[in-house]
Amino acid sequence: LRKRYDVSASAATDLMVLELPDPENPKKKTKLWTRLAEWNAMSQFYAEIDKNLVYSTYNRQTTGIVDLPDENGRPVYQAAGLRDQIAPANRRYYNELTYKLLQEFMMDLSYSAQAWGGDTKFLALTGKMGMIEFDRAITEKFKGLGVLVVNEGRFVTGKGMELTFEGQFKTVLFPNGLELTVKEFPPYDDIVRNRVKHPVTGRPLESYRFTILNIGRKDGESNIKKVVKKGREMVMWHEAGSIDPMGVSASSINTMRSNGRDGYAVHMLSECGIMLADPTSCGELIMTLD
């Protein structure tokens, strides 16, 4: 992954009216535009890396051809992201989320988990609507069982005319020790990326997706690992023109600079990926409009 941002000479020297706190050290403040450009670029780059770890698809064809050649003709390999590695047989589609559907799907995943190490603790990434659907499915199960929940401050707080109803199910323990916890995953609610809407709620259909991960360990090793090339997880360098990032202007003909830009550029590079040691014990529940 690569990113670049440019800073003009005036932006490197002019001051802002407002002071901004340094995100790395809130006690420090700056009025330099260059620091703002740096923070924005770094924030965007880290967000792009996070999305790439989830959405990236392997770009080598069965013929051996790589779809992304570099300017010099050499192939640029794009690794499979988290979703691309999940076994295709473990993608299921649903119209309405129910406790029974969750239980049966988790049972299927548990058989694969047994072969890998027997850990039956799972985490599901989902959007805001998926969180609501999960809570509704568990609540409906309670209603069907006729369970009476005694108030111990879990659902109703306050007293008299100041009562508040609260609470949301985020973890469920199924039979046979199966445990599933849901966690809100902001990219699934991105309305710019996810354009297909639910016909009733108008929310992104992707917000209803559940990406279920086996977060267990085998022989001390995690099932989910971030993989980086040594010394290449985050590489940064500058390309100086009339001025460099330290604020030093080229003051004589003897000053060596790399280009004629009235400013400078900063480049960022990262070679990283994510690995599912056992993709067969992970799965996805995807809402469909069919």
N, C-alpha and C positions, 0 to 999 in steps of 0.2 A: 504494500500500500504506500502511495506517495501523496504528499500535499505540499503546496508552496504558497507563500503569501509575500506580497511586496509592500515595502514601506518607502514613501517618498522622503526626500531630504527635509522638506518642510514639516512633514508629520514627525520626523525624528527629532526636530528641534523646537517646534512650536508647543506651547503649553495649553492644556485644557483649562477651562474656568473651574470645573468641578474636580475635586480629588476623588480618586478611586482607591479602595482598600486592596492590598495585595492578597489574592486568594491563598497564597502559600504562607503568608504571614499577615493576618488582619491588622496587626499593630503598625505595619508599614503602609504608607499611602504614596500615590504618585499622581502627577499631573501630565505625564508624558503619553502622547498618543501611541507611541511604540509599544508600551506595556499593554495597552488596551488591545492593540492588534495581535500581540503575542498571546494574550489570554484567550481571545476569541478564536484564534486559529488552533490553539492547543485543544480547546473545548470541542471544536468541530471535528478535529482529527480523532480524538478519543471516542467521540460518538460514532464516527464512521467505522472505526475499528470494531466497536461493540456490535454494530449492525452487521458488519462483514462476518464476524464469528458466528452469527445466527443464520444469515440469509445467503451467504456465499455458496455457489455451486461449482463443483469441479469442472474445469474447462478443457480437459483433455478428451478428445473423441476416441471412439473404439479403434479408429484408424491410426491413432497415435498423434494426430494433428492437434495442436493447441490453438484455441480460438483467439488468443490475445498475443500477437507478436509485438515485440518492442521495436523502437525506431531503428535499432541496429539489426533487426531481423531475428534476434534470439527470442525464444518463447518466454512469456511471463506466466508462470503457473499460478492458478487461482485455486486454493484449497477448498475442499467441501466444508461447508459450514455445519452448524449443529443440526439443522433440519434436513440437510442433504444427506447426512449420515444415518438418519433413522431408517430402520428396515422398512421398505415399502409395504410389506404385509402388515405392518403395525399402524397403518393409517386407516382410521375408521371415520365414517361420516354419520352425522346425526341431525335430526330436526328438533328434538326436545331432549334436554339432558335430564336423566333420571338416576336415582340411586342404583337401580338395577343395572343400567347401562354401565355406570362407573365400576360397579363391583365386578361384572363379568369381564370388562376390559382389563381391569387390574389383575384379575385371576389369570388371564392369558399372559400378561407381562410377567407375572410371578413365576410361571413355568420356565421362561427364558432366564429369569434372574436366578433360579435355582441352579441351572447349568453353569452360570458364571460365578456363583459364590453364595447364593441363597439369601442375599440381603433384600428385604422387601420394603424398603423405605424409599418413597418416591416423592418428587417435587414436580408440580405442574406450573408452567409459565402460561399466563392467560391475561386477557385484557380486563377492563372495568366490567364489561358485560358478562364475561366469563366468571368473574368473581360473584356477580349477582346470581347467575344461573347455578353455580355450585351451591351457594347458600340456599337457593330456592329448592334444589333437588334434595338436600339434606333435611330441610324443614318439612317438605312434603312427606318424606319418610317418617319423620316423627309423628306427623298428623295421622298417617296410615296405621301406625302402631298404637295410637291412642295414648301416647306418653304424656304425662302431666309433669311439666317442668316447674319445680318449686322455686320461688324467687329467692335467690341468694345473692342478689346484686349483679347477676349476670345479664339479665335482659331488661329489667326495670330498675331505674335509680330515682332518687328524689323521694318526696313525700307530699301528701296533700294535693294541692293544685299544681305542684311543680314536678310532676312525674315525667320521666324520659324513657322511651323505649329504645334500646340499643342492642348491639351485638351482631356478629356476622360469623357464620361457620367458615373456617379456613383449613381445618384439618379433620379428616375422618379416618377412623380405624375400622377396616373391614375384617371379616372373619379370616382366620389363619394368619393373623399378625400383619396383614397388609395395611400400610399407612400411607395416606396421600395428603400432601399439603399443597395448597394453591398459593401462588405469589403473583401479584400484579406486575405485568411486563409492559412498560410504556410504549415500545415500538408497535405493539398490536393495536394501540389506540391512535396511532399517527394518522390523522385524517388526510394528509397530503399523500402519503404512500399507499394507504388502504382506501381506495375509492369506491369499492363495492359496498353498498349499504344494505342493512337488514330492512326488508320491506315494511315492517311494522314499527320498529323503534327508530329507524333512520340512523342508527349507529353503525360504525364500520363492522362488516361481517367478520373481519379478522379478529375483532375484539372478543369473539365467542370461541376462538381456537384455544385448545389445551395442548401444549407441548409437554408431554410427561416424560420425566427423566429419572432413571435409576441413579440415585445419589449414593449408592452403597460403595463399599470398599472391598477389595480382594487382595489378600496378602499384603495389607498395609497401603495398597495403591488405590487411588480414587478412580471411579468409573469415568469421570469427566475431567479432562486435563487441558489446560492451556499449553500449547506447544510453541516455542519460539526458537529461532536460529540464534545460536550463541553470539552475543555482541551485536545483534541486529534487531532486538525488540523495539528499540526506539533510537533512531539515528537522526541527528540534527546538524546542519551546517549552514553557514551564511555565504552569500554571493555578494561581495561588496561592490558598490559603484562609487558615486561621489562621496558617500558616507558609509560607515560600517555600523553594526548594532551597538558598538560601544560609544557612538556619538562622535567618532574621530573623522573629520573631513579630510579629503585629499587636498593638501595644501601646497603641493609643488609638482612639477612635471616628473619628478623622480619617484612619485608615489605609485606603486603597482596596484592596480585593481583589475577585476576580472571582466568588467563590462562598462559601457558608457552611460548606464542608467543614473539619473539624478536621485539616488536613494540606494536601497539594497534589497535583496530578497533572502528569505529564509526557507530552507527545504527540510522536509521531514520524511522519514522512511521507516516502515515497520514490516518485518517479516515474521508473521505470527499466524497461528491457527488454533483450532480446537479439536480435541480427539475424544470420541466415545469408544472406550475400550470394549464395551459390549453394546453395540447398537440394537441388538435383538431384544433387549429388555427395556427399551424406550419406545414411545409411541406417540401418536397424535389423535386427538378427537377434533374433527373439523365440521363446523356447522355448514350444511348445504341447504340451498333454496329449493332443491328438487323434491 
